[in-house]
């Protein structure tokens, strides 16, 4: 299971839950998957939201202004 997670790097707990249910035949809750991943040495962090102003400032610095 660790090899699979290291290769695929699932983006959310739903992907992990689906994999465990499909391969092993039993399910976990959202918090159960987070605890299992932690026991296996993985770190799960909830994605943080950025305010719209921060996103616009980031793109104005990084995206080149070569639009027609």
C-alpha positions as CSV (number, residue, x, y, z in Angstrom):
1,X,0.0,0.0,0.0
2,X,2.9,2.4,0.8
3,X,4.4,1.8,-2.6
4,X,1.2,2.6,-4.4
5,X,0.7,5.8,-2.4
6,X,4.3,6.8,-3.0
7,X,4.0,6.3,-6.7
8,X,0.5,7.8,-7.3
9,X,0.5,10.6,-4.6
10,X,-3.3,10.7,-4.1
11,X,-4.6,14.3,-3.9
12,X,-7.3,13.7,-1.3
13,X,-8.6,11.1,1.1
14,X,-11.4,10.1,-1.2
15,X,-8.8,8.5,-3.6
16,X,-7.2,6.7,-0.7
17,X,-10.6,5.4,0.6
18,X,-11.6,4.2,-2.9
19,X,-8.2,2.4,-3.3
20,X,-8.5,0.6,0.1
21,X,-12.2,-0.3,-0.6
22,X,-11.3,-1.6,-4.1
23,X,-8.2,-3.6,-3.1
24,X,-8.8,-4.8,0.5
25,X,-12.6,-4.8,0.6
26,X,-13.2,-2.6,3.7
27,X,-13.8,1.1,4.1
28,X,-12.5,3.9,6.3
29,X,-13.9,7.2,7.4
30,X,-12.2,10.4,6.4
31,X,-10.5,10.7,9.8
32,X,-9.6,7.0,9.8
33,X,-7.8,7.5,6.5
34,X,-5.9,10.4,7.9
35,X,-4.8,8.4,10.9
36,X,-3.8,5.4,8.8
37,X,-1.7,7.6,6.5
38,X,0.0,9.2,9.5
39,X,0.8,5.7,10.9
40,X,2.3,4.7,7.6
41,X,4.5,7.8,7.6
42,X,2.6,10.1,5.2
43,X,1.4,13.6,6.0
44,X,-2.0,14.9,5.1
45,X,-2.8,18.6,5.2
46,X,-6.0,20.2,4.3
47,X,-5.6,22.5,1.4
48,X,-5.7,26.1,2.5
49,X,-7.8,28.7,0.6
50,X,-6.3,32.0,-0.4
51,X,-8.2,35.2,-0.7
52,X,-8.9,36.4,-4.2
53,X,-6.6,39.4,-3.8
54,X,-3.6,37.1,-2.9
55,X,-4.2,35.0,-5.9
56,X,-4.4,38.0,-8.3
57,X,-1.2,39.4,-6.8
58,X,0.6,36.1,-7.3
59,X,-0.5,35.8,-10.9
60,X,0.4,39.4,-11.7
61,X,3.9,38.7,-10.5
62,X,4.4,35.3,-12.2
63,X,2.4,35.3,-15.4
64,X,4.2,37.2,-18.3
65,X,2.3,40.1,-19.7
66,X,2.7,39.2,-23.3
67,X,-1.0,38.9,-24.2
68,X,-2.0,40.3,-27.6
